[in-house]
């Protein structure tokens, strides 16, 4: 019959929650822009006004992702494939029947479930509220850094902070969180050291007395030791740890955000299941190499998926060709507009199908092998890693 992934359900391993009311309250003029990687990053870092809506629109209109996104959504909505027509039709359909509109998107793209990083936006959107708005099975990922921010002001010592953070993670696990997450790359970098308890105690005092600035000089010993503690809690509660790896919005510590920076720490935790969110994008070959040689390191495809556009196949092919494919998980990183989840699911399925089809053509795989591996990437691997299968 030939190789095809049509009909394979998608489990999105990484996205962020939204509130329908807040989505619909967004400036319609920026709808398409908010769907782009550039727009998403500027929104999350609060820089849209500084850059200017006109400049952002000009960049979006020169981005293959935005052009394809607009055309495809126009086809789904039955309107002209222009920014103005798509924006108007989308807001009209979404406002008239939010639940029905979103259900139509998920059915169209065959999205079966999502794994939600509750760390953005802040304050966190309660998971049950998001389930109601999304109309999908939603699984929760607890994030370390908001807990640190919430608990550090009341902690007199580093020990008190560590105990409070550990208790919060353990409670999240008992309340259904399927994984823990850190965005240390946005704080002090992924080159995690091994500070002693006395080093962390002294550093915490300096960090607290300075007003908790996010500098490597003051915050890094505390945050590094908390990462060691997080891995201890993850092992005790049998939870995987998600770690942001690679580029992101302008706040990321880009010079210390690569998989090679994290490698020594991961090597010290060979038995811990880890998911590198974004696979280290744009250094995905490095992420794939780490996952190839460390048995419990997994890769998640978002940011490459869907925003790499013209480079998408090459990057996904590099990941799937190097690392064991049963450790690769599809994800969208939706964080602004629900349609990104929908569009990415379509783009992701087609890309994974093309890459594996080339594997069949070149004699690396049979049709049946490609179908099994592709179904794993699109959903089965996420279920298995998180104990949901």
Secondary structure, DSSP 8 states (H G I E B T S, - for coil): -----TT--EEEEEE----HHHHHTS-GGGHHHHHSHHHHHHHHTT-HHHH-HHHHHHHHHT-HHHHHHHHHHHHHHTS-SSHHHHHHHHHHHHHH-HHHHHHHHHHHHTEEEEEEETTSSSS---HHHHHHHHTSEEEEEEEHHHHHHHHGGG-SSHHHHHHHHHHHHHHHHHTT--EEEE-GGGTT-S------HHHHHHHHHHHHHTT----HHHHHHHHHHHHHHHHHHHHHHT-EEEEE-S--STTS-GGG-SHHHHHHHHHTTTTS-EEEEGGGTT-HHHHHHHHHHSTTEEEE-EEHHHHTGGGHHHHHHHHHHHS-GGGEE------S-HHHHHHHHHHHHHHHHHHHHHHHHTTS--HHHHHHHHHIIIIIHHHHHTT--
